[in-house]
Amino acid sequence: MTTTEVDAVVIGSGHNGLVAAAAMADAGWDVVILEAAELPGGAVRSAELVPGFTSDLFSAFYPLAVSSPAMTALELERHGLTWSHSPTVYGHARSPQDTDAPVVHHDVEATAALLREHDVRDGDTWLRLFEQWERIRTPLLGSLFGPFPPVLPAARLARTLGVSETLRFGRFAALPARVMAHELFHSEAARCLLLGNAMHGDVPTDAPVSGMMGYLLTMLAQDVGYPAPVGGSSALTDALIRRAAASGAVLTCSRPVESIDVRGGRARAVHTTGGETFRARRAIVADVSAPALYGSLLPFDAVPRRVHDDLRAFEWDTPVVKLNYALDRRIPWRSASLTEAGTVHLGADDNGLVHWAADLTTGVLPQSPFMLFGQMTTADRSRSPEGTESAWAYTHLPRGVVDDSAAETVADRVDQVLEQHAPGFADSVVGRVVQRPSDLHGADANLHGGAVNGGTAQLQQQLIFRPTPGLGRAETPVEGLFLGSASAHPGGGVHGAAGANAARAALGQRGARGWARKKVTSALIEFLTR
């Protein structure tokens, strides 16, 4: 049994934990990162599941990583990270008979010209939408990914738009994706380009604020594309590790944390399953799920009973089934426009997405699953031999359905949908590996039941309600302990904001102003959770 004393301990080496570690180390703190698994990275990892074919095991394309303030500030390109792009950003096949699937090109004028072929008004709308995005991009991203409430970025956004347009944009941001798509566009081609992106979260297209996910990812696709790290997603993790290490942070793997020691209302240390103790002079940042932090790592009486009561209502996002393919040729899409797209949305059109979401809500295994499909060699030639394709598909099971049998059934239906959209697809498969919810959870404990976003992104568990009412910031009811995972605001996605916000809160404890801020925050949390 050993005892080590440091300024800060980070539990977990997912990208949020690594971002937090780098920020605190940059401030001169002595930081150690404890990772339970043998390999770092959490849900940002890749491997050769089939020899010669690199598969991204969880996350894949990273528009948020190249645009969020938390990640761009780290300048990971200076630490060995190289990005690659597919010739076309993404597309959406509306049906198996679609031979002219709409796509987003890297050039905004080219995208608009394509949409004019479906309806001339939609091309003009696309250009106006992107012009607005370019004006509000910086304050909007600051508002979405900074600590809550985003007072300064929101004020800058309001100054940019003006009072009248700020009100209208507020309404726009609250729209269900289906309503937003129909208000903006006249053709189903243009509508589906937005709706498919809205389905990167778990909010149905007819639910409030689902449109914001679609808008954000659509504009980012047009702005920065959907980049992939050259060599696989582990290259992004490796760059984060080098960046944190450059400032002195130390990563150690195979160190599962068993408990957090709380004395006098403050988090003092963490204990590993191997009997080691790491004392934290200043802070502990937990890159773990909220249920794991409050339900397993902390003593039960370390937080108000109300927190435990609220966590009983914590809602995970819908379980994921992911299929990894090794193909001996390029994919024979019916629609040639999809050949050069890194990401393809398929399996449902506008109305089909409503039916698909209803299946997930009512416990029905979808007959025709909507899916996100990644052509990784198209995006990054290093992923597989010349002329072949490393690809993946992921879709969802109904909420609460996590058994292996259901996952295998839906995986077979994914194969069928792909064959319908690309006749001959099945004959090109030389390797196929299914990741069921049990596999995802087994590989990363934060992916509880195959949920990849740290909890639902629906409105009842966002902003001040994430992870529970009153705990909408990185601070917790335990002094010196900060939640820096996807379970914290602003939620899932590889943007690093939760880790950066946790580090910012930890560093903000210093000095007289920090003392005052800490007292006010503690009093507010105590009031809201009593």
C-alpha positions as CSV (number, residue, x, y, z in Angstrom):
1,M,0.0,0.0,0.0
2,T,1.4,3.4,-1.0
3,T,0.3,7.0,-0.6
4,T,1.0,9.7,-3.1
5,E,0.2,13.4,-2.7
6,V,-0.5,15.7,-5.6
7,D,-2.4,18.9,-6.3
8,A,-5.1,17.2,-8.4
9,V,-6.3,13.8,-9.2
10,V,-8.3,13.1,-12.4
11,I,-10.4,9.9,-12.4
12,G,-10.6,8.6,-15.9
13,S,-8.6,9.3,-19.1
14,G,-11.5,9.9,-21.5
15,H,-11.0,13.0,-23.6
16,N,-12.7,15.1,-20.9
17,G,-10.3,13.9,-18.2
18,L,-7.3,14.5,-20.4
19,V,-8.5,18.0,-21.2
20,A,-9.0,18.8,-17.5
21,A,-5.6,17.4,-16.6
22,A,-3.9,19.5,-19.3
23,A,-5.6,22.7,-18.1
24,M,-4.7,22.2,-14.5
25,A,-1.1,21.2,-15.3
26,D,-0.9,24.3,-17.5
27,A,-1.6,26.3,-14.3
28,G,1.4,24.6,-12.6
29,W,-0.5,22.0,-10.7
30,D,0.9,18.6,-10.0
31,V,-1.7,16.3,-11.7
32,V,-2.1,12.5,-11.9
33,I,-4.7,10.8,-14.1
34,L,-5.9,7.4,-12.9
35,E,-7.4,5.1,-15.6
36,A,-9.2,1.9,-14.7
37,A,-8.6,0.3,-18.1
38,E,-5.4,-1.1,-19.6
39,L,-5.6,1.5,-22.3
40,P,-6.4,5.2,-22.1
41,G,-9.0,7.2,-24.1
42,G,-12.4,6.1,-22.9
43,A,-14.7,6.3,-26.0
44,V,-12.0,7.8,-28.2
45,R,-10.1,4.7,-29.2
46,S,-9.4,2.6,-32.3
47,A,-8.0,-0.9,-33.0
48,E,-7.6,-3.5,-35.8
49,L,-10.6,-5.7,-35.2
50,V,-9.8,-7.2,-38.6
51,P,-6.1,-7.4,-39.5
52,G,-5.2,-4.5,-41.8
53,F,-8.4,-2.6,-41.1
54,T,-8.4,0.2,-38.4
55,S,-11.8,0.6,-36.7
56,D,-12.9,3.4,-34.5
57,L,-14.4,1.6,-31.6
58,F,-16.8,4.3,-30.4
59,S,-16.6,7.9,-31.7
60,A,-15.3,8.6,-35.2
61,F,-15.7,12.0,-36.9
62,Y,-14.9,15.1,-34.9
63,P,-16.4,18.4,-36.0
64,L,-16.8,19.4,-32.4
65,A,-13.1,18.6,-31.6
66,V,-11.9,21.1,-34.2
67,S,-14.3,23.8,-33.3
68,S,-15.0,23.8,-29.5
69,P,-13.0,26.3,-27.5
70,A,-11.8,23.7,-25.0
71,M,-10.2,21.6,-27.7
72,T,-8.9,24.2,-30.1
73,A,-7.1,25.9,-27.2
74,L,-4.9,22.8,-26.7
75,E,-3.4,23.1,-30.3
76,L,-3.2,19.4,-30.6
77,E,-1.8,19.6,-34.1
78,R,1.4,20.7,-32.4
79,H,1.4,17.5,-30.5
80,G,1.3,15.1,-33.5
81,L,-2.4,15.1,-34.5
82,T,-3.2,15.2,-38.2
83,W,-6.7,15.5,-39.6
84,S,-8.1,14.0,-42.8
85,H,-11.3,14.7,-44.7
86,S,-13.4,12.8,-47.1
87,P,-14.0,14.4,-50.5
88,T,-17.7,15.0,-49.6
89,V,-18.7,15.7,-46.0
90,Y,-21.9,13.7,-45.6
91,G,-25.0,12.6,-47.3
92,H,-28.5,11.3,-46.6
93,A,-30.1,8.4,-48.5
94,R,-33.9,9.0,-48.2
95,S,-34.9,5.5,-49.4
96,P,-33.4,2.3,-50.9
97,Q,-34.5,3.6,-54.3
98,D,-32.7,7.0,-53.8
99,T,-30.3,7.4,-56.7
100,D,-29.7,11.1,-56.1
101,A,-29.0,11.4,-52.4
102,P,-28.3,14.9,-51.2
103,V,-24.8,15.6,-49.9
104,V,-22.9,18.5,-48.3
105,H,-19.8,19.6,-50.1
106,H,-16.9,21.4,-48.5
107,D,-17.7,24.4,-50.6
108,V,-20.9,26.2,-49.5
109,E,-21.7,27.4,-53.0
110,A,-21.5,23.8,-54.3
111,T,-23.9,22.6,-51.6
112,A,-26.3,25.4,-52.4
113,A,-26.2,24.7,-56.1
114,L,-27.1,21.0,-55.4
115,L,-30.0,22.0,-53.2
116,R,-31.3,24.4,-55.9
117,E,-31.7,21.3,-58.1
118,H,-34.3,20.1,-55.6
119,D,-35.9,23.5,-54.9
120,V,-34.3,26.8,-55.9
121,R,-35.4,28.4,-52.6
122,D,-33.5,25.9,-50.6
123,G,-30.2,26.8,-52.1
124,D,-30.7,30.5,-51.2
125,T,-31.9,29.5,-47.7
126,W,-28.7,27.4,-47.2
127,L,-26.5,30.4,-48.1
128,R,-28.4,32.7,-45.7
129,L,-28.2,30.2,-42.9
130,F,-24.5,29.8,-43.3
131,E,-24.0,33.5,-43.5
132,Q,-25.7,33.9,-40.2
133,W,-23.7,31.0,-38.7
134,E,-20.4,32.8,-39.7
135,R,-21.6,35.9,-37.8
136,I,-22.6,34.1,-34.6
137,R,-20.3,31.1,-34.6
138,T,-17.9,32.3,-31.9
139,P,-20.4,33.6,-29.3
140,L,-22.8,30.7,-30.0
141,L,-20.1,28.0,-29.4
142,G,-19.0,29.9,-26.3
143,S,-22.6,29.8,-25.0
144,L,-23.1,26.1,-25.8
145,F,-19.8,24.8,-24.4
146,G,-18.8,27.2,-21.6
147,P,-19.9,26.9,-18.0
148,F,-23.6,27.4,-17.2
149,P,-25.0,30.0,-17.2
150,P,-23.1,31.4,-20.2
151,V,-23.4,35.1,-19.2
152,L,-20.6,36.7,-21.3
153,P,-20.9,34.6,-24.5
154,A,-24.7,35.0,-24.4
155,A,-24.3,38.7,-24.1
156,R,-21.9,38.7,-27.1
157,L,-24.4,36.7,-29.1
158,A,-27.2,39.1,-28.3
159,R,-25.0,42.1,-29.3
160,T,-24.2,40.4,-32.6
161,L,-27.8,39.6,-33.4
162,G,-29.6,42.5,-31.8
163,V,-32.6,42.3,-29.5
164,S,-35.3,41.4,-32.1
165,E,-33.2,38.7,-33.8
166,T,-32.0,37.3,-30.5
167,L,-35.6,36.6,-29.6
168,R,-36.2,34.9,-32.9
169,F,-33.0,32.9,-32.6
170,G,-34.0,31.8,-29.1
171,R,-37.3,30.4,-30.6
172,F,-35.4,28.9,-33.5
173,A,-33.0,27.1,-31.0
174,A,-35.9,25.6,-29.1
175,L,-37.7,24.1,-32.2
176,P,-38.2,20.4,-32.7
177,A,-36.0,19.3,-35.6
178,R,-38.9,18.4,-37.8
179,V,-40.5,21.8,-37.3
180,M,-37.2,23.6,-37.9
181,A,-36.5,21.6,-41.1
182,H,-40.0,22.3,-42.5
183,E,-39.8,26.0,-41.6
184,L,-36.4,26.4,-43.3
185,F,-36.7,24.2,-46.4
186,H,-39.1,23.2,-49.1
187,S,-37.6,19.9,-50.4
188,E,-37.2,16.7,-48.5
189,A,-33.6,16.6,-49.7
190,A,-32.6,19.7,-47.8
191,R,-34.8,18.7,-44.8
192,C,-33.1,15.4,-44.5
193,L,-29.6,16.9,-44.4
194,L,-30.6,18.7,-41.2
195,L,-32.8,15.9,-39.7
196,G,-30.1,13.2,-40.1
197,N,-27.7,15.3,-38.0
198,A,-30.4,15.9,-35.4
199,M,-30.4,12.1,-34.9
200,H,-26.7,12.1,-33.6
201,G,-28.4,12.7,-30.3
202,D,-31.2,10.8,-28.7
203,V,-33.9,13.5,-28.9
204,P,-36.8,12.6,-31.3
205,T,-37.3,15.0,-34.2
206,D,-40.7,16.1,-32.8
207,A,-39.2,17.0,-29.3
208,P,-38.2,20.6,-28.3
209,V,-34.6,21.6,-28.9
210,S,-33.8,18.6,-31.1
211,G,-33.4,21.0,-34.0
212,M,-30.4,22.7,-32.3
213,M,-28.4,19.5,-32.6
214,G,-29.3,19.3,-36.3
215,Y,-28.5,23.0,-36.9
216,L,-25.2,22.8,-35.0
217,L,-23.8,19.7,-36.8
218,T,-25.1,20.8,-40.2
219,M,-23.4,24.2,-39.9
220,L,-20.2,22.7,-38.6
221,A,-20.3,20.2,-41.4
222,Q,-20.4,23.1,-43.9
223,D,-17.8,25.1,-41.9
224,V,-15.1,22.6,-40.7
225,G,-16.3,19.4,-42.2
226,Y,-16.3,16.0,-40.4
227,P,-12.6,15.4,-39.9
228,A,-11.1,12.1,-38.9
229,P,-7.7,11.7,-37.1
230,V,-5.2,10.1,-39.4
231,G,-4.5,6.6,-38.3
232,G,-7.6,6.2,-36.1
233,S,-9.4,7.9,-33.2
234,S,-6.6,6.7,-30.8
235,A,-4.4,9.3,-32.5
236,L,-6.6,12.0,-31.0
237,T,-6.2,10.4,-27.5
238,D,-2.5,10.1,-28.0
239,A,-2.2,13.8,-28.9
240,L,-4.2,14.7,-25.8
241,I,-1.9,12.5,-23.6
242,R,1.2,14.2,-25.1
243,R,-0.4,17.6,-24.6
244,A,-1.2,16.9,-20.9
245,A,2.3,15.4,-20.4
246,A,4.0,18.4,-21.9
247,S,2.7,20.4,-18.9
248,G,3.7,17.7,-16.4
249,A,0.5,15.6,-16.0
250,V,1.1,12.0,-15.3
251,L,-1.1,9.2,-16.7
252,T,-1.3,5.8,-15.1
253,C,-3.5,2.9,-16.4
254,S,-4.9,-0.2,-14.8
255,R,-5.6,1.9,-11.7
256,P,-9.4,1.5,-11.0
257,V,-10.6,3.9,-8.3
258,E,-12.6,2.3,-5.6
259,S,-13.7,5.2,-3.5
260,I,-13.2,8.9,-2.8
261,D,-12.3,9.9,0.8
262,V,-14.4,12.7,2.1
263,R,-13.6,14.4,5.5
264,G,-15.0,17.7,6.8
265,G,-17.2,18.1,3.7
266,R,-14.1,18.1,1.4
267,A,-12.8,15.4,-1.0
268,R,-9.4,14.6,0.3
269,A,-8.1,11.5,-1.6
270,V,-9.0,8.6,-3.8
271,H,-8.3,5.0,-3.1
272,T,-7.7,2.4,-5.8
273,T,-8.7,-1.2,-5.8
274,G,-5.0,-2.1,-5.6
275,G,-4.7,-0.4,-2.2
276,E,-3.1,2.8,-3.3
277,T,-4.0,6.2,-2.0
278,F,-3.7,9.5,-3.9
279,R,-4.2,12.5,-1.8
280,A,-5.4,15.7,-3.5
281,R,-4.2,19.0,-2.1
282,R,-6.5,21.0,-4.3
283,A,-9.0,19.1,-6.4
284,I,-10.4,15.8,-7.7
285,V,-12.0,15.8,-11.1
286,A,-14.2,12.8,-11.9
287,D,-14.5,11.9,-15.6
288,V,-17.1,9.2,-14.8
289,S,-20.8,9.0,-15.1
290,A,-22.9,10.9,-12.5
291,P,-24.5,7.7,-11.2
292,A,-21.1,6.1,-10.7
293,L,-19.7,9.2,-8.9
294,Y,-22.6,9.6,-6.5
295,G,-23.7,6.0,-6.3
296,S,-20.4,4.2,-6.0
297,L,-17.3,6.3,-5.5
298,L,-18.6,8.7,-2.8
299,P,-19.8,7.7,0.7
300,F,-23.6,7.7,0.7
301,D,-23.8,10.5,3.4
302,A,-21.3,12.7,1.6
303,V,-24.0,14.4,-0.4
304,P,-27.6,15.4,0.5
305,R,-30.2,12.6,0.3
306,R,-32.0,14.8,-2.3
307,V,-29.2,14.1,-4.7
308,H,-29.6,10.4,-4.4
309,D,-33.4,10.8,-4.8
310,D,-32.9,12.8,-7.9
311,L,-30.5,10.3,-9.4
312,R,-33.1,7.6,-9.3
313,A,-34.7,9.6,-12.1
314,F,-31.4,9.9,-14.1
315,E,-32.2,8.9,-17.7
316,W,-29.6,7.2,-19.9
317,D,-29.6,7.8,-23.6
318,T,-30.8,5.0,-25.8
319,P,-28.5,1.9,-26.2
320,V,-26.2,1.7,-29.2
321,V,-25.5,-1.2,-31.5
322,K,-22.4,-0.7,-33.6
323,L,-21.2,-2.8,-36.5
324,N,-17.6,-2.7,-37.8
325,Y,-17.0,-3.8,-41.4
326,A,-13.9,-4.7,-43.4
327,L,-14.8,-4.6,-47.1
328,D,-12.7,-5.8,-50.0
329,R,-13.9,-3.0,-52.3
330,R,-15.6,0.4,-52.2
331,I,-19.3,0.4,-51.3
332,P,-21.6,0.0,-54.3
333,W,-24.2,2.7,-53.4
334,R,-27.3,3.0,-55.6
335,S,-26.7,6.8,-55.3
336,A,-23.3,7.6,-56.7
337,S,-23.3,10.9,-54.7
338,L,-22.6,8.9,-51.5
339,T,-19.4,7.3,-52.8
340,E,-17.2,10.1,-51.6
341,A,-19.1,10.9,-48.4
342,G,-17.3,10.2,-45.1
343,T,-20.6,10.0,-43.2
344,V,-23.9,8.6,-44.6
345,H,-27.3,8.8,-42.9
346,L,-29.7,6.1,-44.1
347,G,-32.6,3.9,-43.2
348,A,-35.3,6.6,-42.9
349,D,-36.6,9.7,-44.6
350,D,-38.4,12.6,-42.9
351,N,-41.5,10.6,-41.9
352,G,-39.5,7.5,-41.3
353,L,-37.5,9.2,-38.6
354,V,-40.7,9.8,-36.7
355,H,-41.7,6.1,-36.9
356,W,-38.2,5.0,-36.0
357,A,-38.2,7.2,-32.9
358,A,-41.6,5.9,-31.9
359,D,-40.3,2.3,-32.1
360,L,-37.5,3.3,-29.7
361,T,-39.9,4.9,-27.3
362,T,-42.4,2.0,-27.4
363,G,-40.0,-0.8,-27.0
364,V,-40.3,-2.1,-30.6
365,L,-37.2,-3.4,-32.5
366,P,-37.2,-1.3,-35.7
367,Q,-37.7,-3.3,-38.9
368,S,-35.7,-0.7,-40.8
369,P,-33.2,0.9,-38.5
370,F,-32.0,4.4,-39.1
371,M,-28.3,4.5,-38.9
372,L,-25.2,6.6,-39.1
373,F,-22.6,5.0,-41.4
374,G,-19.0,5.9,-41.6
375,Q,-16.7,5.3,-44.7
376,M,-13.5,5.6,-42.8
377,T,-11.0,4.8,-45.6
378,T,-12.8,7.3,-47.8
379,A,-12.1,9.8,-45.0
380,D,-8.6,8.6,-44.2
381,R,-6.7,6.3,-46.6
382,S,-4.5,4.9,-43.8
383,R,-7.4,2.9,-42.4
384,S,-7.2,0.0,-44.8
385,P,-5.4,-1.3,-48.0
386,E,-5.9,0.6,-51.3
387,G,-9.2,-0.2,-52.9
388,T,-10.9,-1.5,-49.7
389,E,-13.0,0.1,-47.1
390,S,-13.0,0.2,-43.3
391,A,-16.5,1.1,-42.3
392,W,-19.0,1.1,-39.5
393,A,-22.7,1.6,-38.8
394,Y,-24.4,2.4,-35.6
395,T,-28.0,2.5,-34.6
396,H,-30.1,2.4,-31.4
397,L,-32.1,-0.1,-29.5
398,P,-35.3,0.9,-27.7
399,R,-34.7,2.6,-24.4
400,G,-34.0,0.0,-21.7
401,V,-33.5,-2.9,-24.2
402,V,-29.9,-4.0,-23.8
403,D,-30.0,-7.8,-24.2
404,D,-27.6,-9.4,-26.7
405,S,-30.4,-11.2,-28.6
406,A,-32.1,-7.9,-29.4
407,A,-28.8,-6.4,-30.4
408,E,-28.1,-9.2,-32.8
409,T,-31.5,-8.9,-34.4
410,V,-31.1,-5.2,-35.0
411,A,-27.6,-5.8,-36.3
412,D,-28.9,-8.3,-38.9
413,R,-31.5,-5.7,-39.9
414,V,-28.8,-3.1,-40.4
415,D,-27.1,-5.5,-42.8
416,Q,-30.4,-5.8,-44.7
417,V,-30.8,-2.0,-45.0
418,L,-27.3,-1.6,-46.2
419,E,-27.8,-4.3,-48.9
420,Q,-31.0,-2.5,-50.0
421,H,-29.1,0.8,-50.4
422,A,-25.9,-0.7,-51.8
423,P,-26.7,-4.0,-53.7
424,G,-23.7,-6.3,-53.4
425,F,-22.6,-4.9,-50.1
426,A,-22.9,-8.3,-48.4
427,D,-20.6,-9.9,-50.9
428,S,-17.9,-7.3,-50.2
429,V,-17.7,-8.0,-46.5
430,V,-14.6,-9.9,-45.4
431,G,-14.9,-9.0,-41.7
432,R,-17.8,-8.1,-39.4
433,V,-17.6,-7.4,-35.7
434,V,-20.7,-6.4,-33.7
435,Q,-20.4,-4.2,-30.6
436,R,-23.6,-4.8,-28.5
437,P,-24.5,-2.7,-25.5
438,S,-22.9,-5.3,-23.2
439,D,-19.7,-5.0,-25.3
440,L,-19.6,-1.2,-25.2
441,H,-20.3,-1.2,-21.4
442,G,-17.6,-3.8,-20.9
443,A,-15.1,-1.8,-22.8
444,D,-15.9,1.5,-21.0
445,A,-17.8,1.6,-17.8
446,N,-19.1,5.1,-18.6
447,L,-21.1,3.7,-21.5
448,H,-23.7,2.3,-19.2
449,G,-26.0,-0.2,-21.1
450,G,-24.5,1.0,-24.4
451,A,-25.4,4.6,-23.8
452,V,-22.7,6.7,-25.4
453,N,-23.6,10.3,-24.4
454,G,-23.5,10.1,-20.6
455,G,-27.3,10.5,-20.2
456,T,-30.1,11.6,-22.4
457,A,-29.8,14.9,-24.3
458,Q,-33.5,15.7,-23.9
459,L,-34.4,19.0,-22.3
460,Q,-35.3,17.5,-19.0
461,Q,-31.7,16.5,-18.4
462,Q,-29.8,19.4,-20.0
463,L,-28.5,22.8,-18.7
464,I,-29.4,23.3,-15.1
465,F,-31.0,19.8,-15.0
466,R,-27.8,18.0,-15.9
467,P,-27.1,15.6,-14.3
468,T,-29.9,16.5,-11.8
469,P,-31.7,19.7,-10.9
470,G,-29.4,22.2,-9.2
471,L,-26.2,20.5,-10.3
472,G,-25.8,22.2,-13.7
473,R,-22.2,23.2,-13.1
474,A,-19.0,21.2,-12.6
475,E,-19.1,21.8,-8.9
476,T,-20.6,19.1,-6.7
477,P,-22.0,19.2,-3.1
478,V,-18.5,18.0,-2.0
479,E,-15.9,20.7,-1.7
480,G,-12.9,20.2,-4.0
481,L,-14.7,17.5,-6.1
482,F,-15.8,18.3,-9.7
483,L,-17.8,16.3,-12.3
484,G,-16.0,16.5,-15.6
485,S,-17.7,13.9,-17.8
486,A,-20.4,13.7,-20.4
487,S,-22.9,13.4,-17.5
488,A,-22.1,17.1,-16.8
489,H,-23.1,20.1,-18.8
490,P,-23.0,20.4,-21.8
491,G,-23.2,16.6,-22.3
492,G,-22.0,14.1,-24.9
493,G,-19.8,14.6,-27.9
494,V,-16.0,14.9,-28.2
495,H,-15.7,18.6,-27.4
496,G,-13.8,18.5,-24.1
497,A,-16.1,21.2,-22.6
498,A,-17.1,19.2,-19.5
499,G,-13.4,18.6,-18.7
500,A,-12.5,22.2,-19.4
501,N,-15.3,23.5,-17.2
502,A,-14.3,21.2,-14.4
503,A,-10.7,22.4,-14.5
504,R,-11.8,26.0,-14.7
505,A,-14.0,25.5,-11.6
506,A,-11.1,23.8,-9.8
507,L,-8.7,26.5,-10.6
508,G,-11.2,29.2,-9.7
509,Q,-11.0,28.2,-6.1
510,R,-7.7,30.1,-5.7
511,G,-7.4,33.5,-4.0
512,A,-9.9,35.8,-2.3
513,R,-12.2,35.8,-5.3
514,G,-12.0,32.1,-5.5
515,W,-12.9,31.8,-1.8
516,A,-15.9,34.0,-2.3
517,R,-17.0,32.2,-5.4
518,K,-16.7,28.8,-3.6
519,K,-18.8,30.0,-0.7
520,V,-21.5,31.3,-3.0
521,T,-21.5,28.2,-5.1
522,S,-21.6,25.9,-2.1
523,A,-24.5,27.8,-0.6
524,L,-26.4,27.7,-3.9
525,I,-25.9,24.0,-4.3
526,E,-26.9,23.3,-0.7
527,F,-30.1,25.4,-1.2
528,L,-31.0,23.6,-4.4
529,T,-30.4,20.1,-3.2
530,R,-31.7,20.2,0.3
